[in-house]
């Protein structure tokens, strides 16, 4: 079976003012289906850049990246957009919901860009919201929901198109510890239901919730261990 | 992403920024309203001038003799003789003597009508016919008959019905005249219009107004192609006769029509130009506000891109938003333009609403939205999703 994520000697350099910063310096990484991986490291370690790479938000400079067997570095921006909508479910630290739309409309959005029909869109979005326990909050706007609920809407949005990878960037960073724990429990549940989850965090405790921990430092993988 | 969905999104965004959107579209509203009103005004005035001149007949000439600056005197018979010699150009001549008098029928009295003394040719020259009874005949002139052909305004003012009027005797300055005919209605039978006239035989009028001299002639040119030539022939004859060209005037109605329509065309061009400039300024305003909107919504664009929106989807969304704003502005502008024609311009000229200009100005406002929406939409579509997500 082909790996979901397969990176070979991947490099990325950013220009910051006059100096060049090696954000990623030769990453070799393989992630298989059904894994629950955390990528952990201090700020500046390159973990955000790695997330942008995995999520096809940014182009690599050197090396190769195959996503489900497709060479991503060769694709145009509109193909990348399609890959993002079909293969990656993003969960952000700041939730990133559209404040003018209701929970349901927010969750429907990825399906809009995949040209689902109105009826199917609505059906799938309601299912996803029910899955995260917000079946009774369909028509609430983000401002009418608590932080934990907003993040659950974001999770529903990440799930709605059934992407092979869920990519969560500090999903508990903006939440109190109780809501944070709820969200982590939900991710663990989702993993048990057969979703592949990649979790980016600076928090070692959170990172240990995953089954596999990858430690990043100065753009290089320094540790790649199973978590017991 | 479907068009309808993009439209829905655009409308939602417009609703959430009602006032800003309204102020933005003001330029387009004013521009479109100006186009509709300007073209309506120009076409209305052209139509009104054309119809009044066509009523008079576009191949008629009016000759007025002043007998000033000369000691020579052109008699009626001499002039008629000249026109008969030039029958190639001149089909008919109608001399007129005009005056005002008090008209009475039994207890009713009326003073506004114009009394026109003329001959039988008046019917042909002025294209004015009777709807009832008969016209003035040349025989009436010979016998200085006291008969009258009256307009509908006179009928309305003195009589209960046309039947009552026909054959009745009216008194013009105390002299009884028999009503033998009623003229066709041309201007709704209004007082002071061409329907407010009484035609009597020329010779009777000369005696009544004690004016032997006839100074006004209306000439029907045989062919509209020959109008200019006829003017030359007439002017040559009159200048030779008087030894000066100050003693007479020849009016060509077609010339007046040309001049007037040139004036209204120029006016329409100026107004139209102002309207187009206003539309362009409106378009720049829309581009400005769309750029602000793109900046404000950078994060939204970033989120949409991250979860799968293509460049083209973002472009479509912003262009449709711009086109909806200008299109809506165009519709409001059309309504205001039509209202201003109906309520304001109709007081001066007949209201004309040209559907072609309605569609043209609406189409133009859509094009403005498209053209000035492209740059902001490109800016939005080209945003880097990572940076867009980072923005506050």
Interface residues (C-beta under 8 A of the other chain):
Chain A: X52 X55 X57 X58 X77 X78 X81 X82 X84 X85 X86 X90 X92 X96 X97 X98 X100 X109 X110 X112 X113 X114 X115 X157 X161
Chain B: X1 X2 X5 X12 X16 X299 X300 X302 X303 X304 X305 X306 X307 X308 X309 X310 X311 X312 X313 X385 X386 X389
